[in-house]
Structure formats: C-alpha cells, structure tokens
Amino acid sequence: MNPEILLEQIIGYCIGANEIVPDIHKKIDQDYHFAVLPYGPHFYTGILQSSGYLLLPEKKNVLFVISQDQQEDEIFQITGTFGPVLGKVWTLSTDKQRDTNYQPQIHDLEAIVQHLAFLDVITQATCVSCIAVGEKLSVVNKKKLNTYLKAQQKSTNIVFLTNLSIHHGNKKGRKNDEALLQDILLGADKQSPSLLKLFQSISTQSKREAEVIAYANSWDFWGDKQKSTGYACILA
C-alpha cells in the first residue's frame, strides 16, 4: 500500500478511536501494561488497534505475543527484519535464551507488519520483540513464561495479538463473544483461546483488572456472510 494512503488511514482510525472511547484522553495516563489487540484487515481492526496503542503508556519497548501450533509446549522467538513500513525498517530484538528455530506462518508475519505501522504513528516505541507461544504449555513452562512477562511489564508494553473467534452466523458469534468477554472480566477461562488464557493469567498474577475497551464483529461492516470474526481491544 502507498505509505501516504496508509498514514492517512491510520490517522483516521485514531480519530475514530477517540469517538468510540469517550474518555480516552482521561484514561491515557492509567497504568496499563498488557493489551489484547486484533489482527486482520484494517477495515475491521484499525479503530481497535488505535484505541489500544493510544491508551497504553509510552514505553520504548513492545513485546508481541502470538500463538503457534507447531510445538504445543514450546516458546519460540521470532527474529528478522520487517519493512519498510511507512519508510521505516524494523529489526526484531533477540533474547539469546529463546529458541529461534521457528518458521512463522504468513498470517503471523502479516499481523506483525500491520501492527508496526500503528506503533510507528501512535507510539514512541523503538525496540520490538516477538515470541510465539505453544497452545498447550506445560505447568512448568507456563510458570516460566508468566515470570518472564511479569519481569518485562515495567519497561515493556506486552501486546497479545489474537482475535476472539470465528463463528458461523452473526447471532451465534456475538453470543459466544459476549460470553467469552464476560469470562475474561470475571477471570474465568472455560472457553478462552490459549492467548486469552495467558492474558488472564498474567493480569491476575499482576493484580490487574481487565477492561474491555471496544468490541467489533466483522458483520458490523461487510464481512463474510457465512461466518463472523470477533475482534476486541482489552487492556489490563
């Protein structure tokens, strides 16, 4: 996409974010550390992504957390160079203790690039890293990961890149998404996808309450008539 058009679109999404979150300027100084933000076409997700980055505190470091299903009990680090995104080339920072033997899926790479554009326009982030988390971590690895994330939170905004779910039909999708969001607010995890469970776990351990900032469904726009995807901006 033409960088000028992309920049214009992101600015427009920021304006939209201010409209859907009435007290955004009052909340922007709150001490959030964690965010669940969606990925996908900007047409569906742009305002939610903007809301999240506007509300997170200004930090130089950002850690993306994505899911991976290649090895369910492993935590990998994604490395490489991305860009140019709006004229800027990003090189993901590395941690020597993390395994880098993971080949990201195309949709993972697209999600990262998409968010880098919002980081560039909205935030002051200069250092970005990304880990890919297995969907069935052992108890030991969960504890290690939670300890790692808790240690990062003071200097780093931790962003979980995930959508809520995909359903057949708008009514069923909305109903299930409402139940899922309620579980997140209550700290339950009966039906949450793995990254949302991780978000719940680290938020609870850090004694932070999750807040659903905004929700959207692909049927709110002009989505696939055979299925609907739920998107949310959640902070803690």
C-alpha positions as CSV (number, residue, x, y, z in Angstrom):
1,M,0.0,0.0,0.0
2,N,1.1,3.5,-0.7
3,P,2.7,4.9,2.5
4,E,0.8,8.2,2.3
5,I,-2.5,6.4,2.0
6,L,-1.7,4.1,4.9
7,L,-0.6,7.0,7.1
8,E,-3.9,8.8,6.2
9,Q,-5.9,5.7,7.1
10,I,-4.1,5.3,10.5
11,I,-4.7,8.9,11.4
12,G,-8.4,8.4,10.5
13,Y,-8.6,5.3,12.8
14,C,-7.1,7.4,15.6
15,I,-9.8,9.9,15.2
16,G,-12.4,7.1,15.2
17,A,-10.8,5.6,18.3
18,N,-11.4,8.9,20.1
19,E,-15.0,8.8,19.1
20,I,-15.7,5.2,20.3
21,V,-13.8,5.6,23.6
22,P,-15.4,8.7,25.1
23,D,-12.9,9.2,27.9
24,I,-9.8,8.2,26.0
25,H,-7.8,11.3,27.0
26,K,-8.6,10.7,30.6
27,K,-7.7,7.1,30.5
28,I,-4.5,7.5,28.6
29,D,-2.4,8.1,31.8
30,Q,-3.7,4.9,33.5
31,D,-1.0,2.4,34.3
32,Y,-1.9,-0.3,31.7
33,H,0.8,-2.9,31.0
34,F,-1.0,-5.6,28.9
35,A,-3.2,-5.5,25.8
36,V,-5.1,-7.9,23.7
37,L,-5.4,-6.4,20.2
38,P,-6.8,-8.0,17.0
39,Y,-5.2,-8.5,13.6
40,G,-6.8,-8.6,10.2
41,P,-7.9,-6.1,7.6
42,H,-7.6,-2.5,8.9
43,F,-11.2,-2.0,7.8
44,Y,-12.3,-4.3,10.7
45,T,-9.5,-3.8,13.2
46,G,-7.9,-0.3,12.7
47,I,-10.0,1.5,15.3
48,L,-9.5,-1.2,17.9
49,Q,-5.7,-1.2,17.4
50,S,-5.6,2.6,17.6
51,S,-7.5,2.5,20.8
52,G,-5.1,0.1,22.4
53,Y,-1.9,2.0,21.4
54,L,-3.4,5.3,22.4
55,L,-4.3,4.0,25.9
56,L,-1.0,2.1,26.6
57,P,1.6,4.2,28.4
58,E,4.6,5.5,26.4
59,K,7.4,2.9,26.5
60,K,10.3,2.3,24.2
61,N,9.8,-1.4,24.3
62,V,7.0,-3.5,22.9
63,L,6.7,-7.3,23.1
64,F,4.2,-9.0,20.8
65,V,2.9,-12.4,21.9
66,I,1.4,-14.7,19.2
67,S,0.3,-18.3,19.3
68,Q,1.9,-21.2,17.5
69,D,0.8,-24.8,16.9
70,Q,4.0,-26.4,15.6
71,Q,5.2,-27.5,19.0
72,E,2.5,-27.1,21.6
73,D,4.8,-27.0,24.7
74,E,7.4,-24.6,23.3
75,I,8.0,-20.9,23.3
76,F,9.9,-19.5,20.3
77,Q,11.3,-16.2,19.4
78,I,10.5,-14.6,16.1
79,T,13.5,-12.9,14.5
80,G,14.1,-11.0,11.4
81,T,13.7,-7.6,9.7
82,F,10.4,-6.2,8.6
83,G,9.7,-3.3,6.3
84,P,10.0,-0.8,5.1
85,V,6.7,0.1,7.0
86,L,5.9,3.7,6.4
87,G,9.5,4.2,5.3
88,K,11.0,2.6,8.4
89,V,12.7,-0.8,8.7
90,W,12.2,-2.7,12.0
91,T,14.6,-5.4,13.2
92,L,13.1,-7.6,16.0
93,S,15.3,-7.7,19.0
94,T,16.5,-11.1,20.2
95,D,16.9,-12.9,23.5
96,K,19.8,-15.4,23.5
97,Q,17.8,-17.6,25.9
98,R,15.0,-18.1,23.5
99,D,14.8,-20.7,20.8
100,T,14.6,-19.2,17.3
101,N,14.0,-22.4,15.4
102,Y,10.5,-21.4,14.4
103,Q,9.2,-20.5,10.9
104,P,6.3,-18.1,11.3
105,Q,3.2,-18.5,9.3
106,I,2.4,-16.0,6.7
107,H,-0.6,-14.6,8.7
108,D,1.8,-14.1,11.7
109,L,4.2,-12.0,9.6
110,E,1.3,-10.0,8.2
111,A,-0.1,-9.4,11.7
112,I,3.3,-8.1,12.9
113,V,3.8,-5.8,9.9
114,Q,0.3,-4.5,10.4
115,H,0.9,-3.5,14.0
116,L,4.3,-2.0,13.2
117,A,2.5,0.7,11.2
118,F,0.4,1.7,14.2
119,L,3.4,1.6,16.5
120,D,5.3,4.0,14.2
121,V,2.5,6.5,14.0
122,I,1.0,6.4,17.5
123,T,3.7,5.3,19.9
124,Q,7.4,6.1,20.7
125,A,8.4,2.5,20.6
126,T,11.9,1.9,19.2
127,C,12.5,-1.7,20.3
128,V,10.2,-4.5,19.3
129,S,10.4,-8.2,20.0
130,C,8.0,-11.1,19.5
131,I,7.5,-14.6,21.0
132,A,5.4,-17.4,19.7
133,V,3.7,-19.5,22.4
134,G,2.5,-23.1,22.1
135,E,-1.2,-23.6,22.7
136,K,-0.7,-26.4,25.4
137,L,2.2,-25.3,27.6
138,S,3.2,-27.5,30.5
139,V,2.7,-26.1,34.0
140,V,6.5,-25.5,34.3
141,N,6.7,-23.6,31.0
142,K,3.6,-21.6,32.0
143,K,5.2,-20.5,35.2
144,K,8.4,-19.6,33.4
145,L,6.5,-17.6,30.9
146,N,4.5,-15.7,33.5
147,T,7.6,-14.9,35.4
148,Y,9.3,-13.6,32.2
149,L,6.2,-11.4,31.3
150,K,5.9,-10.0,34.9
151,A,9.6,-9.0,34.7
152,Q,9.1,-7.3,31.4
153,Q,6.0,-5.3,32.3
154,K,7.6,-2.2,33.9
155,S,9.7,-1.4,30.8
156,T,7.7,-3.0,28.1
157,N,4.1,-2.9,26.7
158,I,3.1,-6.5,26.2
159,V,0.6,-7.0,23.4
160,F,-1.2,-10.3,22.7
161,L,-2.1,-10.5,19.0
162,T,-5.3,-12.6,18.8
163,N,-8.9,-12.4,17.6
164,L,-11.7,-13.7,19.7
165,S,-13.1,-16.5,17.5
166,I,-14.7,-17.4,14.2
167,H,-18.3,-18.5,14.1
168,H,-20.9,-19.5,11.6
169,G,-23.5,-16.7,11.6
170,N,-23.6,-13.3,13.3
171,K,-26.0,-14.1,16.1
172,K,-24.1,-17.1,17.4
173,G,-20.8,-15.3,17.0
174,R,-22.0,-12.3,19.0
175,K,-23.5,-14.5,21.7
176,N,-20.3,-16.6,22.1
177,D,-18.1,-13.5,22.1
178,E,-20.2,-11.8,24.8
179,A,-19.8,-14.9,27.0
180,L,-16.1,-15.0,26.2
181,L,-15.6,-11.4,27.2
182,Q,-17.6,-11.9,30.4
183,D,-15.3,-14.8,31.3
184,I,-12.3,-12.6,30.8
185,L,-13.7,-9.9,33.0
186,L,-14.5,-12.4,35.7
187,G,-11.1,-14.2,35.4
188,A,-12.7,-17.4,34.2
189,D,-11.1,-19.4,31.4
190,K,-13.5,-22.1,30.4
191,Q,-13.7,-21.3,26.7
192,S,-10.9,-18.8,26.2
193,P,-8.4,-19.3,23.4
194,S,-4.9,-20.0,24.7
195,L,-3.5,-16.5,24.4
196,L,-6.5,-15.0,26.2
197,K,-6.0,-17.5,29.0
198,L,-2.4,-16.3,29.2
199,F,-3.5,-12.7,29.2
200,Q,-5.9,-13.6,32.1
201,S,-3.3,-15.4,34.0
202,I,-0.6,-12.7,33.8
203,S,-3.2,-10.0,34.6
204,T,-4.4,-11.8,37.6
205,Q,-0.9,-12.5,38.9
206,S,-0.1,-8.9,38.5
207,K,-3.3,-7.9,40.3
208,R,-4.6,-6.0,37.3
209,E,-8.3,-5.9,36.3
210,A,-9.0,-6.5,32.6
211,E,-11.1,-3.8,30.8
212,V,-12.8,-4.4,27.5
213,I,-12.3,-1.1,25.7
214,A,-14.1,-1.9,22.4
215,Y,-15.6,-4.8,20.6
216,A,-16.4,-5.3,16.9
217,N,-17.7,-8.1,14.7
218,S,-16.9,-8.5,11.0
219,W,-20.6,-8.4,10.4
220,D,-20.6,-4.8,11.7
221,F,-19.0,-3.9,8.4
222,W,-19.3,-6.1,5.3
223,G,-17.9,-9.4,6.3
224,D,-18.3,-12.9,5.0
225,K,-22.0,-13.8,5.1
226,Q,-21.1,-17.4,6.1
227,K,-19.1,-16.6,9.2
228,S,-18.2,-13.8,11.5
229,T,-15.0,-12.9,13.3
230,G,-14.9,-11.2,16.7
231,Y,-12.3,-8.5,17.4
232,A,-11.6,-6.8,20.7
233,C,-9.4,-4.3,22.4
234,I,-8.8,-5.4,26.0
235,L,-6.4,-3.8,28.4
236,A,-5.1,-4.6,31.9
